[in-house]
Amino acid sequence: MHPTFKDKEYLLTEKVSYRFNEPKRGDIVVFKAPPDDKEEFIKRIIGLPGDQVMVKGGKVYVNGKILGESSYLASDIVTIAGEYLAEGNPVTVKENEYILMGDNRPHSFDSRNFGPIRKTKIVGRAWFRYWPISEVSVVKKPIYNF
């Protein structure tokens, strides 16, 4: 999830709110990773149930509009399509599923490759960075303008 998080940083994961509320676009979540759910990954929610998500020309589109990611990605970052989210091929996110992508787009193994994640696989939402002390902070959620 670089540059949002760096190696050796410790986070608290909040595990209760998704029992009462739906995950939101921009939330950073910990989830059981495919194919066997043995590992846990941390990624950002990009696509919500009912959304149409597409990767085209190095950008992510949600419901036909470019997803503004400038608050957490450098402007020169290119999002490459994957096996599941193929270049220029829009995918509609099904009920109780989410499209997740890592912020380290060139090196992230995420929904572009393995597809959507079911809500039941989400362990919780990253909400507080507590180590190292110099980086203590609440995990901020971006505001998307569309």
MDAnalysis code that builds the backbone (N, CA, C; Angstrom):
import MDAnalysis as mda
import numpy as np

u = mda.Universe.empty(438, n_residues=146, atom_resindex=np.repeat(np.arange(146), 3), trajectory=True)
u.add_TopologyAttr("name", ["N", "CA", "C"] * 146)
u.add_TopologyAttr("resid", np.arange(1, 147))
u.add_TopologyAttr("resname", ["MET", "HIS", "PRO", "THR", "PHE", "LYS", "ASP", "LYS", "GLU", "TYR", "LEU", "LEU", "THR", "GLU", "LYS", "VAL", "SER", "TYR", "ARG", "PHE", "ASN", "GLU", "PRO", "LYS", "ARG", "GLY", "ASP", "ILE", "VAL", "VAL", "PHE", "LYS", "ALA", "PRO", "PRO", "ASP", "ASP", "LYS", "GLU", "GLU", "PHE", "ILE", "LYS", "ARG", "ILE", "ILE", "GLY", "LEU", "PRO", "GLY", "ASP", "GLN", "VAL", "MET", "VAL", "LYS", "GLY", "GLY", "LYS", "VAL", "TYR", "VAL", "ASN", "GLY", "LYS", "ILE", "LEU", "GLY", "GLU", "SER", "SER", "TYR", "LEU", "ALA", "SER", "ASP", "ILE", "VAL", "THR", "ILE", "ALA", "GLY", "GLU", "TYR", "LEU", "ALA", "GLU", "GLY", "ASN", "PRO", "VAL", "THR", "VAL", "LYS", "GLU", "ASN", "GLU", "TYR", "ILE", "LEU", "MET", "GLY", "ASP", "ASN", "ARG", "PRO", "HIS", "SER", "PHE", "ASP", "SER", "ARG", "ASN", "PHE", "GLY", "PRO", "ILE", "ARG", "LYS", "THR", "LYS", "ILE", "VAL", "GLY", "ARG", "ALA", "TRP", "PHE", "ARG", "TYR", "TRP", "PRO", "ILE", "SER", "GLU", "VAL", "SER", "VAL", "VAL", "LYS", "LYS", "PRO", "ILE", "TYR", "ASN", "PHE"])
u.atoms.positions = np.array([
    [0.817, -1.213, 0.000],
    [0.000, 0.000, 0.000],
    [0.853, 1.265, 0.000],
    [2.113, 1.119, -0.347],
    [2.973, 2.293, -0.474],
    [2.389, 3.192, -1.559],
    [2.324, 4.457, -1.444],
    [2.963, 5.327, -0.457],
    [2.106, 5.603, 0.784],
    [0.871, 5.109, 0.821],
    [0.007, 5.380, 1.973],
    [0.585, 4.775, 3.243],
    [1.062, 3.544, 3.140],
    [1.713, 2.871, 4.264],
    [3.077, 2.379, 3.822],
    [3.989, 2.314, 4.769],
    [5.338, 1.821, 4.502],
    [5.568, 0.541, 5.295],
    [6.565, -0.252, 4.871],
    [6.904, -1.468, 5.602],
    [7.196, -1.154, 7.059],
    [6.818, -2.067, 7.907],
    [7.068, -1.997, 9.353],
    [6.138, -1.032, 10.093],
    [5.159, -0.457, 9.411],
    [4.173, 0.361, 10.119],
    [3.118, -0.565, 10.708],
    [2.601, -0.191, 11.880],
    [1.583, -0.980, 12.558],
    [0.263, -0.210, 12.531],
    [-0.809, -0.953, 12.277],
    [-2.141, -0.359, 12.170],
    [-3.116, -1.063, 13.085],
    [-4.111, -0.316, 13.541],
    [-5.247, -0.919, 14.231],
    [-6.352, -1.095, 13.198],
    [-6.980, -2.243, 13.220],
    [-8.079, -2.534, 12.310],
    [-9.374, -2.578, 13.101],
    [-10.317, -1.775, 12.678],
    [-11.625, -1.696, 13.327],
    [-12.522, -2.758, 12.675],
    [-13.087, -3.654, 13.497],
    [-13.793, -4.820, 12.969],
    [-15.305, -4.835, 13.214],
    [-15.864, -3.757, 13.731],
    [-17.276, -3.782, 14.116],
    [-18.199, -3.062, 13.130],
    [-17.787, -1.915, 12.609],
    [-18.717, -1.061, 11.859],
    [-19.327, -1.727, 10.628],
    [-18.619, -2.645, 9.973],
    [-19.181, -3.279, 8.787],
    [-20.276, -4.284, 9.123],
    [-20.495, -4.536, 10.394],
    [-21.649, -5.364, 10.788],
    [-22.930, -4.542, 10.718],
    [-22.784, -3.216, 10.814],
    [-23.944, -2.325, 10.848],
    [-24.026, -1.386, 9.645],
    [-22.890, -1.157, 8.982],
    [-22.820, -0.236, 7.842],
    [-22.090, -0.892, 6.687],
    [-22.336, -0.383, 5.509],
    [-21.661, -0.903, 4.329],
    [-20.288, -0.246, 4.174],
    [-19.314, -1.011, 3.650],
    [-18.016, -0.401, 3.332],
    [-18.212, 0.716, 2.310],
    [-17.318, 1.689, 2.342],
    [-17.413, 2.854, 1.452],
    [-16.186, 2.953, 0.551],
    [-16.402, 3.568, -0.601],
    [-15.300, 3.791, -1.531],
    [-14.212, 4.599, -0.819],
    [-12.981, 4.162, -0.965],
    [-11.851, 4.839, -0.341],
    [-11.419, 4.210, 0.965],
    [-12.299, 3.424, 1.600],
    [-11.903, 2.727, 2.825],
    [-10.728, 1.803, 2.520],
    [-9.816, 1.713, 3.458],
    [-8.704, 0.774, 3.353],
    [-9.058, -0.400, 4.252],
    [-9.130, -1.588, 3.651],
    [-9.611, -2.755, 4.379],
    [-8.578, -3.881, 4.400],
    [-8.670, -4.669, 5.456],
    [-7.918, -5.912, 5.577],
    [-8.901, -7.020, 5.223],
    [-8.453, -7.987, 4.399],
    [-9.358, -9.045, 3.954],
    [-8.597, -10.348, 3.752],
    [-9.352, -11.432, 3.740],
    [-8.802, -12.762, 3.466],
    [-8.554, -12.858, 1.962],
    [-7.310, -13.087, 1.603],
    [-6.911, -13.041, 0.193],
    [-7.138, -14.366, -0.530],
    [-7.563, -14.273, -1.783],
    [-7.700, -15.475, -2.594],
    [-6.307, -16.039, -2.929],
    [-6.179, -17.252, -3.288],
    [-7.290, -18.163, -3.565],
    [-7.774, -18.950, -2.345],
    [-6.978, -19.018, -1.278],
    [-7.327, -19.926, -0.185],
    [-7.644, -19.249, 1.149],
    [-7.677, -17.923, 1.185],
    [-8.017, -17.165, 2.396],
    [-7.032, -17.352, 3.546],
    [-5.842, -17.876, 3.270],
    [-4.868, -18.105, 4.338],
    [-4.097, -16.840, 4.701],
    [-3.919, -15.954, 3.726],
    [-3.220, -14.692, 3.972],
    [-4.230, -13.557, 4.078],
    [-3.812, -12.490, 4.776],
    [-4.615, -11.274, 4.814],
    [-3.880, -10.191, 4.049],
    [-4.614, -9.478, 3.185],
    [-4.069, -8.362, 2.415],
    [-4.714, -7.081, 2.914],
    [-4.100, -5.964, 2.557],
    [-4.678, -4.655, 2.844],
    [-4.733, -3.880, 1.526],
    [-5.918, -3.415, 1.174],
    [-6.144, -2.697, -0.089],
    [-7.229, -1.648, 0.114],
    [-7.399, -0.809, -0.896],
    [-8.389, 0.270, -0.869],
    [-9.623, -0.136, -1.680],
    [-10.813, 0.177, -1.158],
    [-12.050, -0.102, -1.889],
    [-12.202, 0.927, -3.008],
    [-12.312, 0.424, -4.224],
    [-12.477, 1.266, -5.415],
    [-13.897, 1.136, -5.965],
    [-14.390, -0.091, -6.065],
    [-15.711, -0.328, -6.637],
    [-16.678, -0.900, -5.627],
    [-17.869, -0.329, -5.581],
    [-18.942, -0.751, -4.677],
    [-19.971, -1.582, -5.444],
    [-20.824, -2.339, -4.726],
    [-21.871, -3.095, -5.419],
    [-22.687, -2.186, -6.339],
    [-22.871, -2.665, -7.575],
    [-23.627, -1.907, -8.567],
    [-22.774, -1.003, -9.435],
    [-21.553, -0.700, -9.009],
    [-20.654, 0.146, -9.805],
    [-20.162, -0.595, -11.039],
    [-19.882, 0.180, -12.075],
    [-19.205, -0.340, -13.245],
    [-17.770, 0.199, -13.183],
    [-16.793, -0.703, -13.116],
    [-15.382, -0.327, -12.965],
    [-14.621, -0.750, -14.216],
    [-13.724, 0.132, -14.657],
    [-12.933, -0.152, -15.848],
    [-11.553, 0.477, -15.698],
    [-10.550, -0.204, -16.221],
    [-9.200, 0.345, -16.322],
    [-8.950, 0.594, -17.802],
    [-8.608, 1.845, -18.117],
    [-8.386, 2.192, -19.524],
    [-7.380, 3.331, -19.597],
    [-6.382, 3.159, -20.429],
    [-5.397, 4.216, -20.647],
    [-4.653, 4.628, -19.379],
    [-4.466, 3.679, -18.470],
    [-3.715, 3.969, -17.250],
    [-4.527, 4.595, -16.133],
    [-5.827, 4.764, -16.345],
    [-6.714, 5.373, -15.346],
    [-7.809, 4.392, -14.937],
    [-8.385, 4.645, -13.764],
    [-9.523, 3.861, -13.279],
    [-10.790, 4.685, -13.495],
    [-11.783, 4.041, -14.075],
    [-13.084, 4.675, -14.303],
    [-14.122, 3.963, -13.451],
    [-14.962, 4.737, -12.796],
    [-16.088, 4.193, -12.039],
    [-17.350, 4.855, -12.582],
    [-18.243, 4.028, -13.068],
    [-19.505, 4.501, -13.657],
    [-19.260, 5.531, -14.760],
    [-18.239, 5.269, -15.575],
    [-17.943, 6.105, -16.734],
    [-17.123, 7.347, -16.465],
    [-16.762, 7.604, -15.200],
    [-15.982, 8.802, -14.861],
    [-14.637, 8.409, -14.267],
    [-13.622, 9.192, -14.589],
    [-12.295, 8.922, -14.023],
    [-12.354, 9.092, -12.516],
    [-11.810, 8.104, -11.814],
    [-11.744, 8.166, -10.359],
    [-10.589, 9.078, -9.966],
    [-10.889, 10.189, -9.309],
    [-9.861, 11.131, -8.870],
    [-9.110, 10.581, -7.677],
    [-7.868, 10.209, -7.885],
    [-7.076, 9.582, -6.831],
    [-5.875, 10.423, -6.414],
    [-5.904, 11.704, -6.731],
    [-4.740, 12.564, -6.481],
    [-4.427, 12.763, -5.003],
    [-5.359, 12.468, -4.107],
    [-5.073, 12.646, -2.684],
    [-4.205, 11.526, -2.114],
    [-4.046, 10.424, -2.849],
    [-3.205, 9.331, -2.353],
    [-2.291, 8.717, -3.406],
    [-2.429, 9.087, -4.680],
    [-1.534, 8.598, -5.727],
    [-0.888, 9.777, -6.444],
    [0.379, 9.643, -6.761],
    [1.072, 10.672, -7.542],
    [0.455, 10.731, -8.940],
    [0.503, 11.890, -9.549],
    [-0.137, 12.094, -10.857],
    [0.486, 11.247, -11.972],
    [1.728, 10.801, -11.789],
    [2.381, 10.005, -12.831],
    [2.160, 8.496, -12.680],
    [1.378, 8.088, -11.691],
    [1.102, 6.660, -11.497],
    [0.146, 6.170, -12.575],
    [0.509, 5.059, -13.183],
    [-0.301, 4.440, -14.225],
    [-0.905, 3.159, -13.655],
    [-2.210, 3.015, -13.808],
    [-2.889, 1.802, -13.363],
    [-3.016, 0.863, -14.559],
    [-2.310, -0.234, -14.479],
    [-2.316, -1.233, -15.552],
    [-3.469, -2.203, -15.305],
    [-4.130, -2.616, -16.363],
    [-5.204, -3.596, -16.263],
    [-4.623, -4.949, -15.856],
    [-5.491, -5.881, -15.536],
    [-5.050, -7.215, -15.125],
    [-5.855, -8.304, -15.799],
    [-5.729, -9.499, -15.279],
    [-6.428, -10.651, -15.826],
    [-7.944, -10.513, -15.687],
    [-8.396, -10.026, -14.543],
    [-9.835, -9.868, -14.315],
    [-10.343, -8.549, -14.889],
    [-9.694, -7.465, -14.527],
    [-10.068, -6.145, -15.058],
    [-9.187, -5.864, -16.270],
    [-9.581, -6.397, -17.400],
    [-8.815, -6.261, -18.630],
    [-8.953, -4.840, -19.190],
    [-7.957, -4.389, -19.915],
    [-7.926, -3.049, -20.496],
    [-9.194, -2.747, -21.277],
    [-9.885, -1.674, -20.869],
    [-11.066, -1.204, -21.582],
    [-12.311, -2.062, -21.430],
    [-12.270, -3.055, -20.547],
    [-13.403, -3.960, -20.380],
    [-14.126, -3.650, -19.063],
    [-15.261, -2.930, -19.106],
    [-15.970, -2.592, -17.865],
    [-16.558, -3.827, -17.189],
    [-16.485, -3.826, -15.860],
    [-17.021, -4.913, -15.053],
    [-18.022, -4.317, -14.065],
    [-19.195, -4.915, -13.953],
    [-20.187, -4.467, -12.979],
    [-20.019, -5.275, -11.700],
    [-19.869, -4.558, -10.584],
    [-19.646, -5.194, -9.284],
    [-20.979, -5.737, -8.773],
    [-20.982, -7.014, -8.400],
    [-22.205, -7.672, -7.925],
    [-22.510, -7.295, -6.477],
    [-23.727, -7.621, -6.057],
    [-24.159, -7.378, -4.683],
    [-23.218, -8.082, -3.704],
    [-22.894, -7.401, -2.609],
    [-22.018, -7.911, -1.553],
    [-20.588, -8.172, -2.014],
    [-20.158, -7.530, -3.101],
    [-18.785, -7.651, -3.578],
    [-18.171, -6.273, -3.739],
    [-16.826, -6.247, -3.731],
    [-16.081, -4.989, -3.807],
    [-14.849, -5.181, -4.670],
    [-14.518, -4.148, -5.441],
    [-13.270, -4.125, -6.200],
    [-12.246, -3.392, -5.335],
    [-11.118, -4.035, -5.085],
    [-10.068, -3.490, -4.230],
    [-8.785, -3.326, -5.026],
    [-8.078, -2.226, -4.773],
    [-6.780, -2.007, -5.411],
    [-5.798, -1.462, -4.397],
    [-4.551, -1.881, -4.558],
    [-3.485, -1.350, -3.722],
    [-3.032, 0.005, -4.247],
    [-2.499, 0.822, -3.363],
    [-2.008, 2.138, -3.773],
    [-0.676, 2.038, -4.512],
    [0.037, 0.966, -4.340],
    [1.292, 0.751, -5.066],
    [0.940, 0.043, -6.382],
    [0.215, 0.753, -7.235],
    [-0.398, 0.165, -8.425],
    [0.543, -0.659, -9.308],
    [1.762, -0.206, -9.558],
    [2.605, -1.022, -10.438],
    [2.977, -2.387, -9.857],
    [2.876, -2.548, -8.537],
    [3.332, -3.784, -7.901],
    [2.272, -4.436, -7.022],
    [1.024, -4.066, -7.182],
    [-0.037, -4.576, -6.313],
    [-0.772, -5.740, -6.974],
    [-0.920, -6.814, -6.218],
    [-1.736, -7.953, -6.633],
    [-3.103, -7.725, -6.000],
    [-4.098, -7.409, -6.809],
    [-5.392, -6.970, -6.281],
    [-6.534, -7.417, -7.185],
    [-7.691, -6.778, -7.067],
    [-8.878, -7.182, -7.833],
    [-8.670, -7.130, -9.339],
    [-7.709, -6.369, -9.802],
    [-7.427, -6.371, -11.240],
    [-7.024, -7.771, -11.687],
    [-6.439, -8.542, -10.766],
    [-5.989, -9.892, -11.074],
    [-6.954, -10.967, -10.580],
    [-7.367, -10.894, -9.313],
    [-8.158, -11.983, -8.736],
    [-9.654, -11.700, -8.665],
    [-10.093, -10.530, -9.094],
    [-11.520, -10.235, -9.119],
    [-12.024, -9.624, -7.825],
    [-13.340, -9.493, -7.720],
    [-13.932, -8.845, -6.546],
    [-13.801, -9.700, -5.289],
    [-13.938, -9.025, -4.151],
    [-13.902, -9.689, -2.846],
    [-15.297, -9.589, -2.228],
    [-15.771, -10.697, -1.711],
    [-17.079, -10.705, -1.040],
    [-16.963, -9.996, 0.307],
    [-18.030, -9.364, 0.725],
    [-18.041, -8.643, 2.002],
    [-17.669, -9.563, 3.164],
    [-18.062, -10.819, 3.096],
    [-17.767, -11.764, 4.172],
    [-16.272, -12.016, 4.340],
    [-15.470, -11.686, 3.339],
    [-14.012, -11.882, 3.404],
    [-13.303, -10.679, 4.022],
    [-14.021, -9.566, 4.192],
    [-13.410, -8.368, 4.773],
    [-13.332, -8.543, 6.289],
    [-12.113, -8.426, 6.813],
    [-11.856, -8.580, 8.249],
    [-12.182, -7.285, 8.982],
    [-11.806, -6.152, 8.387],
    [-12.056, -4.873, 9.034],
    [-11.441, -3.722, 8.259],
    [-11.618, -2.534, 8.807],
    [-11.160, -1.289, 8.188],
    [-9.948, -0.761, 8.953],
    [-8.885, -0.450, 8.206],
    [-7.711, 0.173, 8.828],
    [-8.113, 1.576, 9.257],
    [-7.892, 1.916, 10.535],
    [-8.345, 3.240, 10.974],
    [-7.316, 4.021, 11.770],
    [-6.249, 3.359, 12.260],
    [-5.276, 4.107, 13.062],
    [-3.884, 3.516, 12.892],
    [-2.928, 4.383, 12.547],
    [-1.515, 3.986, 12.431],
    [-0.855, 4.349, 13.756],
    [-0.265, 3.353, 14.447],
    [0.315, 3.635, 15.757],
    [1.817, 3.400, 15.855],
    [2.436, 2.921, 14.790],
    [3.886, 2.745, 14.803],
    [4.414, 2.932, 13.408],
    [5.525, 3.636, 13.273],
    [6.364, 4.247, 14.297],
    [5.692, 5.492, 14.901],
    [6.150, 5.855, 16.059],
    [5.569, 6.983, 16.795],
    [5.531, 8.246, 15.938],
    [6.538, 8.446, 15.115],
    [6.597, 9.654, 14.277],
    [5.485, 9.700, 13.230],
    [4.820, 8.575, 12.981],
    [3.769, 8.501, 11.964],
    [2.377, 8.269, 12.555],
    [2.224, 8.386, 13.866],
    [0.925, 8.150, 14.499],
    [-0.134, 9.045, 13.854],
    [-1.225, 8.423, 13.404],
    [-2.286, 9.199, 12.752],
    [-3.512, 8.334, 12.507],
    [-4.636, 9.000, 12.351],
    [-5.860, 8.349, 11.906],
    [-5.725, 8.145, 10.402],
    [-6.164, 7.006, 9.914],
    [-6.115, 6.726, 8.478],
    [-7.199, 7.547, 7.806],
    [-6.790, 8.427, 6.901],
    [-7.738, 9.327, 6.239],
    [-8.401, 8.639, 5.042],
    [-9.670, 8.971, 4.864],
    [-10.424, 8.473, 3.719],
    [-10.558, 9.599, 2.713],
    [-10.248, 9.338, 1.443],
    [-10.368, 10.404, 0.439],
    [-11.811, 10.784, 0.138],
    [-11.983, 11.965, -0.386],
    [-13.289, 12.417, -0.854],
    [-13.243, 12.378, -2.376],
    [-14.167, 11.635, -2.965],
    [-14.214, 11.532, -4.420],
    [-15.293, 12.482, -4.940],
    [-14.951, 13.207, -5.987],
    [-15.891, 14.192, -6.547],
    [-16.527, 13.635, -7.825],
    [-17.594, 12.888, -7.630],
    [-18.428, 12.483, -8.754],
    [-19.752, 11.990, -8.314],
])
